[in-house]
Amino acid sequence: MGSPGVATAAGTAVLVYLVLSGRLCGDGADGEVGGRGAMEDEMVSSAVSAAAAARNRKKEDVRSRRRARRRWPERAPRGWGEAVVEAGRTVCFAYGETLGKWSLGELAFGINYYMRQQGNLQHEYAGSDSVPLGGPRAREELISLLRYMKLCMYFSKKPYKVFLEFGGYDESDVLIKKSKARFLKPAFTVVRERSSKCFLLFIRGAISVKERLTAATGADIPFHHVVAKGGRVSNLVLGYAHCGMATSARWIAGQATPCLSKAAAQFPDYRIMIIGHSMGASIAALLTCILRENDRLSSSTCIAFGPAACMTWDMAESCKDFITTIVNRNDVVPSLGRVSTAKLRTEVMASSWVHELREQIQQTRFLGFVNRSVSFMRAHVPFVSDPRSKIVDANMLQPYTSEAEIKPSEDIHCDVKECPSLVCWSCGSAQKQAIDPEKHTQDMTNETDVDDRTEKSDTEAAAQKLASVSLGASDDEDTNREDNKSPPIGTDKGQAMEFQESLTSKQQELSPSGPSEDPLQLYPPGRILHMVALPAAEPNTSQQGGQEEVVTLYETPRHLYSKIRLGKSMVGEHYMPKYIKTMELLIEKLAGEDNDGDQLELL
């Protein structure tokens, strides 16, 4: 029996003894009885407080064990059972961050409308804070980066023998080969390149389903970087990182560190370079931070092509000396994160995509027929008109309202205005953002007339739903509130506040993010080189085959990647062939500029 159980039993025994002794002692002298009664009161109060403290400790222990079980993993799963459990958590987490927050209307129409309204924002990467790069040195660096990009693509897309043939490697140059990826265990390989005297570690990106589940494990976990020089700790950088990528990096470190340490001791003049694309690039960056903490592997560097936002600001800034990030044009992955996605959703909701969709519906016969059909179903079918329905929450076609429907809903909204956390009943999810009824009325026009009886039943159903959240309002009070437009009678604010606190504490206990409740802004790692395509001043120029865009290389500041900039090609330009094509165009442009400079010098 543990200490809480012993304390509880002792307190119970003391209470039983005091009660029995009080009954058996009978009536004594008044002084003795008074003194004994005071002592008994003290003992009773102390016993009660001890028992209460024991119960609180027991509850706290249970809560701590539950939090420990719900904490996101910091190591790869050891067996298939653990992998299935963590994969299920990942699926729930991914759904909560996508369809759990974004409505179908926002995904289908809102993003497209906001993207057209926003326009091409690629010029922001070429602002005054960005540094343009050029000259022979930048061209040589791009040539070497292009070769590593092709090697990374061959390792990810081609058979392993084709990869070895393209790189000019033999079987004796292969140190490690892990071609089969699992959940939180990505595919990687380590080869020896004799021409550059490097050990190259390639990490594959998210290609298979298991690798995509690894990328979808997007919770924030603590990740620290210890900077060691001469066997001593010179700096300690504290931060957070992407859970799936940090866990994968730790697993690869455990697999590759013994082999790399042995190879580095055998070839001390060789360097270690870690290369990856997309998810593999983020894992490579985190793996480089881990390996550099080893004295034998402190020369490790990283080349990350289109990495996902994987670490906090301080961590990313501390990696500028040994991590190089390359971003292609409108690639959205380096700025894609939980915080940036939330900002994008706020901007999409603030846009007027609903009004434009309504105009398209009016101008199209087929959509107009669908519009009238949905309006008829909303008016006569109870399930469709239910405010908890996904159809209403999605706002697929247009929100149908009338003045008779808006007024009761405003009254109900005012009733729960004192307790904002209880407004979640109206949108079916605790994570939905409440929309102000006045703004809701201004944005929407009355295009369809709904039956008054249906509106009244909807309002009463919503009021009953609110009353079920222990606000203490009865059906008669709801009717009086609708008729008199007065606040609800008999509402117990103490119970409401107690219910709100219980919801808050339960949400904190069930939070999957562990120590960090709120999501953190993550950034791409290291020094960022962005290949920006800007409109040409003269579209018929002879450079780049008469194309209308001119590609320029910039070293960009990190704060630009805290916002998602939408574009039609933001997904397509993330793939490796697009990276290779842009790099070839940029190398060709820099070669032409060097030739023009040489000719000017001769003249």
Number of C-alpha atoms within 10 A of each C-alpha: 5 7 11 20 14 13 18 18 13 14 22 15 12 15 18 11 11 14 12 10 12 15 9 8 9 9 10 9 8 9 9 11 15 12 11 13 13 12 12 17 13 12 16 18 13 14 20 17 13 17 21 16 15 19 16 13 14 16 13 12 13 12 14 13 12 13 19 12 12 16 17 22 18 17 16 21 20 8 8 10 10 12 16 13 11 21 20 13 16 21 14 13 17 18 14 13 17 13 11 15 17 19 20 17 19 21 16 11 17 23 20 17 18 20 15 12 12 12 12 15 12 18 12 14 22 21 13 9 13 18 15 16 16 18 12 14 9 13 20 13 11 19 15 10 19 19 13 19 23 18 19 24 21 19 25 24 12 12 11 15 14 13 19 18 11 13 17 12 16 13 9 8 15 16 17 15 14 14 16 10 17 17 22 30 23 28 22 23 19 22 21 21 18 12 7 10 14 19 24 23 23 27 29 26 24 21 13 14 12 17 22 17 21 26 26 21 24 23 23 29 24 17 21 16 19 17 19 16 13 7 10 10 11 10 12 13 14 13 18 22 27 29 27 31 31 30 27 28 29 21 19 23 17 12 13 18 16 11 13 21 16 12 17 19 12 10 13 11 9 18 19 22 20 24 28 30 29 24 28 31 30 36 32 32 32 30 24 28 25 23 24 20 19 17 14 17 19 18 17 23 24 28 27 30 30 30 31 27 26 32 29 22 19 14 26 24 18 19 20 14 11 19 26 21 24 26 25 27 25 26 27 25 21 28 27 23 25 20 18 20 17 17 14 18 19 12 13 20 17 11 16 14 19 22 14 14 18 19 10 13 18 14 11 11 11 10 15 15 13 14 17 13 12 17 20 16 13 20 20 14 12 14 12 18 20 18 19 16 14 15 19 20 20 17 15 18 19 19 18 20 18 17 11 14 18 16 15 22 20 14 19 22 17 15 19 17 12 13 13 12 17 18 21 15 16 18 19 15 14 15 13 17 13 13 10 10 15 10 9 13 14 8 12 16 15 12 14 14 14 19 14 13 11 17 20 15 14 19 23 19 14 20 25 15 13 21 16 12 15 13 20 17 19 17 12 9 18 22 14 15 19 20 10 9 15 14 17 21 14 11 17 12 13 10 14 19 15 11 17 17 13 12 14 13 12 11 12 15 15 15 16 19 19 20 13 14 12 12 14 21 22 27 27 32 32 24 23 21 21 26 26 22 21 16 12 15 10 12 13 11 14 9 17 15 9 13 14 16 17 20 22 22 25 22 19 23 16 18 10 15 22 20 19 22 22 22 19 13 12 17 13 14 21 23 17 20 14 15 23 18 14 21 23 15 17 24 23 15 19 23 16 14 16 16 12 11 13 11 10 9 8 6 6
